[in-house]
Amino acid sequence: MTFVLTAVGAALAVALELFEALAIVLAVALTRRPAAALAGAATAVLACALVGVLVGPVLVAQVAGDTLRVVVGVALLLFGMEWMRKGVLRLAGRRARSDSYAEFVAEREALAEVEPPGAGRFDWPGFVIAFKGVFLEGVEVILIVTVLAARPGGLAPTVVGSALALLLVVGLGLVLHRPLRRLPESELKYVVGLVLTTFGTFFCAEGLGVDWPLGDASLLIVLAIWLGISQAAVRVLAGARGGRPQPVEEAAA
Amino acid sequence: MRTVRKLVLGETWALPIGIAIAVGLAGILSAVAGSADWWKDAGGFILLALLACAFVAALGIRR
């Protein structure tokens, strides 16, 4: 069960971040020059790999045992609770919904206003925009994947989930040449937040000497409690405006 | 630096500070309890309750 939850959490987190990166790369490729978009994305992937190589071994080598569980737990809580916070605000109508397609359209419109480079010249603006988009989303992927993989028994399910997500997103990008339009991104990000927060709570407590009553099966209890708390928060926040929810924050990620 | 902070800690300070306080309090309780059974049995749910308070505070929900 832990394997499945970890794999699903990793797959969803990686896929959603990659969808956002894909939207930017496709916008650059379709508006300007595909070579610059691909070069920017490839360079960003190499930079992300470097970050992964640096962060992963340092995390595992410098901390061990219960301390590692607390460090991993806190990192998962930081990511998970932030995703869950944004998810609750979106589901309550207090924040604009997450929409990679809208970002794709906005990015294309913005890029169309930038003058294209002359014939035979490399498109540096396109390269930088693609690099920045992929690198920023990629670093978040690297951090989440590293933390999920760093805990005992976490490597295999994290790799499986991440690999499936990578194949899915790259495949869709190659076939569709545009982001998915009807993907329920807000709901999926909320689910990722729930899963990461559940793991964070579980491992942090274990690192602090807790013996969960049902072992790994307690993950489901913790998940159910977080689901209840967050859904109650959605209802309270949505109801606070008399059933007429209004977005008060712009979506950033 | 602002982007890195946003990537790691999120958009608000309330959540990371709340998590730090919750985990810090749980750490103190764990140290006080030592190997006592009550902490081993109920400590996870105590941590969860502390984190839930931090989460609600970060959402800005007030009575």
Contacts between the chains, C-beta under 8 A, distances in Angstrom:
chain1	res1	chain2	res2	distance
A	70	B	23	7.2
A	70	B	27	7.9
A	73	B	23	7.8
A	74	B	19	6.5
A	74	B	23	5.9
A	77	B	19	5.1
A	77	B	23	7.7
A	77	B	51	6.8
A	78	B	8	6.7
A	78	B	9	6.4
A	78	B	10	6.8
A	78	B	15	7.6
A	78	B	16	6.2
A	78	B	19	6.4
A	81	B	10	7.9
A	81	B	15	5.7
A	81	B	19	6.7
A	81	B	51	7.3
A	81	B	54	7.6
A	81	B	55	5.8
A	81	B	58	7.3
A	82	B	10	3.6
A	82	B	11	7.2
A	82	B	15	5.9
A	84	B	55	7.3
A	85	B	10	7.5
A	85	B	12	7.8
A	85	B	15	6.3
A	85	B	55	7.0
A	85	B	58	5.7
A	85	B	59	6.2
A	86	B	11	7.9
A	88	B	59	6.3
A	89	B	59	7.3
A	136	B	3	6.7
A	136	B	7	7.2
A	139	B	7	6.1
A	140	B	7	5.7
A	143	B	7	7.3
A	143	B	8	7.2
A	197	B	51	7.9
A	201	B	44	7.3
A	201	B	47	6.4
A	201	B	48	5.4
A	201	B	51	6.2
A	202	B	44	7.4
A	204	B	23	6.1
A	204	B	26	7.5
A	204	B	47	6.4
A	205	B	26	7.4
A	205	B	43	6.0
A	205	B	44	3.9
A	205	B	47	4.9
A	205	B	48	7.7
A	208	B	23	8.0
A	208	B	26	5.5
A	208	B	27	6.1
A	208	B	30	4.3
A	208	B	43	6.3
A	208	B	47	7.0
A	209	B	30	5.2
A	209	B	33	7.8
A	209	B	35	7.7
A	209	B	39	6.6
A	209	B	40	6.5
A	209	B	43	6.8
A	210	B	30	7.9
A	210	B	39	7.0
A	210	B	40	6.0
A	210	B	43	3.9
A	210	B	44	4.4
A	210	B	47	7.4
A	211	B	40	4.5
A	211	B	41	7.1
A	212	B	44	5.5
A	213	B	41	6.7
A	218	B	44	7.1
A	222	B	44	7.5
A	222	B	48	6.5
A	225	B	48	6.2
A	225	B	52	8.0
A	226	B	48	7.9
A	229	B	52	5.2
A	229	B	55	6.9
A	229	B	56	7.7
A	230	B	55	7.8
A	233	B	55	7.6
A	233	B	56	6.7
A	233	B	59	5.6
A	233	B	61	6.3
A	236	B	61	5.7
A	237	B	59	6.9
A	237	B	61	6.8
A	252	B	6	8.0
A	252	B	11	6.7
